Structures are given as C-alpha cells and as structure tokens.
C-alpha cells in the first residue's frame, strides 16, 4: 500500500483529503506545518508528498528545498497544493523540482489522477532500470542536486575579497559553481560607472550562458568575500551536455528560471515602488539560501544597485522595515526577522 504524506496547516483540508485518499486505498500520514512535515518525511520516507505552499513557519518552497538536499527524500514525488494560482507561483514551484501543482479547491478525481500518474512513473522507472540507474535518476531530481553532483570533486579555485574571476568581454573558457562565499556580477557603462547585475551565492552557477554560445562573458565577476569555486572547462561542459540529456534539461531549466527572474525584475522596475523592490530583493536572497543569512556582508551600495535605486532610498526603506520588525540590521549585515511582515511589503512576491 502506497503511503502519502499530507503537509498542510489547514486542519479541515488535511482531514478531508486524508479521507479521500484512504477510500482510494492509500495509507496516509499528516503534518500540521512545514517543519513537522520535513521531520515526518525524513523519518518515514513516504511514497509521495502533498504539500501546501503557503504556511506560516516553513512554506512549501522551503520544505521542498530541504527534502531535495537529502538523498533519502530527494526521489520522493512532490506535489504542491495551493490556493495561489498565479503563474509566478506555479512556475517557481515546478522550477524548484515540484512534480505537479494543484490549485485549491481540488477535485477528488484530479487529485487521485495526479497521484496515480506520479506513482506509476516511479514504479515504471524501477521496473525498467537497474538500481544504480534509478538512483542516478533520482539523484538528479532537480537542478540543485544535479549541479552539486556534477561539480563535486572538480578543480577548485579560491578567490580573496575583491578578486576578479573574469572580466566583461573576456572569452568564455570556463563555467563556475560557487561552493562557498559570494560573487557579484557588474556591467560598466560608457561613462565608466559600474552597475551590479546580480549577486550569486553558494549553489549558484555562473559563466554558463556564454559557454553555450561560444562567446564572451557578459559582465565582470568579483568576489565579495573569500570564495571557493568549482571549475569546469568549456569543452568538458559542452561534451557532458551532449552525452547527458538529463543534464542538458537541467541547464535549460536553469536558463528558464534566470529568464523568469529577469522578467520579474523588469516588472518591478517599471511598476513597483522602491519599498516593494527592496522587500522583493531581500526575499529573493532569502529564498536562494533560506537556511543561512545570504544578505550578510552585502554592502548597501551593491544592494541599491540590484534594487535599481539610490543608496539613500534603500536606507530609508530598510529603516521602515526595521521599525515594523521585518528585519534586523547592523553596520554590515541585514537579517530577516519576520518573513510574513516583509512579504506584505512586496506586492510582486508570491508564496
């Protein structure tokens, strides 16, 4: 009998869904919040997980990120269930490795059909492949685990703070994976002024777009602190793309995610207030590395450049967030103190 874990902070929805699944012949386990769901999933290894997206302590994105980093739980099919039906929420859930996204209220037939399809696919893979092949497929369930595995035991490169990894218009010879530290990418205008285009954290990949195009780096990459990177040559990267379709798919997925982030940033610059853009930027970095404080050590100047505002306007927004308890600040660091309050300040943010 297949076992399904339901993670949802709505007790009524949990109980009704559990009854539907029991009638359909499934064994059911329940978790009333995200943190409890993670603990139960790691302890019992269910055959499939249904997880609400918007929960107060640890949302569905966070649950999936944690379980995807655990080799025991990463293979488990993961279905988001949410009342959030905007395309950004759906796209983000699937980009992070979700197997499906069902919108509440969910018809019983729709729910059962989605579960059956995911379980049938898993059983088919198990029956038609040897254990090693299945484990390899499961290991690469999402882009984070795929990149971590691919770049493991590669040549490492160490940078000191302010060291440049590569320059804008340099020929692209390598792709880099950040093991630890932070990298910012900058572009320089015709007057020599630098603009920060992105800040990259551990687990991020950089330099791969011009590699595929056999071209030049589009910006300059600078270490913001002591940083360790894993390095793969252009030829090795391209050869592996040709040999491994699953890796090619993961890179396409990453490119699509990057494009979606850029589209969202353009919309913010066009329509959102400075305060909304600052909130969105802080939440963006939190979601990239929710289990650490990725905003620590990012200068106000760099953060303002990412937001697309002046340092003075950024500081005013941060001061407002500090007053309402959303964040805590010191001379160099910013730490998110209340995610729920901060999210209310960003009209573009969905969770």
Protein Blocks (a to p, Z undefined) as FASTA:
>chain_A
ZZdddddfbfklmmmmmmmmmmnopacdddfbfklmmmmmmmnopabdcddfbdfklcfk
lmmmmmmmpmklmmpccddddfblcfklmmmmmmnopabdcdddddfklmmmmmmmmmmm
mmmmmmmpcfklmmmmmmmmpmklmmmmmmgoiacddddehiafbdehiacfbdcddfbd
cdddddddfkopacdfbdcdehiaehklmmmnopadfbdcddfbdcddddddfklmmmmm
mmmmmlmmmmmmmmmmmmmmmmmmmmmmmmmcfklmmmmmmmmmmmmmmmbcfkgopafk
lmmmmnopafklmmmmmmmmmmnomaccdfkbccdfblmlmmmmpmkbcZZ
